[in-house]
Amino acid sequence: MFVFSLKYTAPLEDVDALMSDHVAWLKAQHEAGHLIAWGRKVPREGGLIMAHAPDRETAEELAASDPFVKGGVATVEVIEFSPSFVAPGLEGLQG
């Protein structure tokens, strides 16, 4: 599993201008089975995305395809995560 940590590098009005493209990308990647969860950081300085990918290279390519990253309004850090414990009902998250 991977966590994509997005950090905005542009004013929020520039981020918001790409929001519909970003949300469409999130939904399409979820439907394709790649994304598990996503949401804004508080305060609103970026976001976090939980993703499935077979390897780091694929995860990095997926993260780089986010319209926020491609549009130059955010940078992304790809963090690999191997859960050793999950709450009941989330067992599918363990590799």
N, C-alpha and C positions, 0 to 999 in steps of 0.2 A: 504494500500500500504506500501511497505517496501523499504528502501534503504540499500544496502549492501556496506559498505565502506571497501575496501580491502587495506591493507598496506603491502608492500613487506618487508619480514624479511630476505631475502637472496639476494646475488648478482644477477644482471639482467641476467647474463648468465644462472643461475639456473632457474630463472623465465622463460626465453625464451625456456629452454629445455622442459617446460610443456605447452608452448603456444598452440600447436596444440590440445592437450587434453582439455585445457581450452576453446578454441574457439568452439570445437565440443560440449562441455557441454553447452556453452551459446546458441548455435543454437538449440540443442535438447530441452533445457528448454524453449526457446522461442516458438518452435513448439508445446510444451505441454501446452502453455498458461501461463507459470509462469513468464517469463521475458519480460519487456517492452522496456528497453533501457539499454545500457552499454557503457563504454568508459574509457580511461586512465585518470588519474589525470595528471596535468601539474604543476610542473615537474613530470616526470615518477617515482612516488614512490608508486603507487598502482592504484586502479580503483574504479569506482562506478557502481553499478548495481541497476536498479529499478525493483522491483518484485511485483507480486500479490501472496498472500497466504491467506488462510482462517483465520489463527491465527499465533501468534508469534512462537509457537512451530514448526509449519510447516515451517515457514520462516527460523528459525534457522537451522532446518534439511537441508533445501535446500541450504542455504549458506555454511554449513559445507561440503556439497557434491561437492563443487567446487574443481577441481583438484589442483588449487593453494593452497587451504587450506589443502586438504588431503595430498598433496605433501610436506607440511611444508615450502613453500616459501612465504606464506602470512598469515596474521591474518585477521579476518573479524569482523566488528562491524555491528550488525543488528539494524537498526533504523526504528521504526514505524512512518509513516507519514500519516496524515489525511488532504488532501488539502482542504482548505476552499475557494480557488479560483483557477480556471484553465482558460487558454486562450480558445477562441472559437475553436471548433474542438477537444478539449481534455476532454470533459465532462465525458467520460467514465472512467477517472481517479479518479473521485470523488466517494467516497464510499457511 
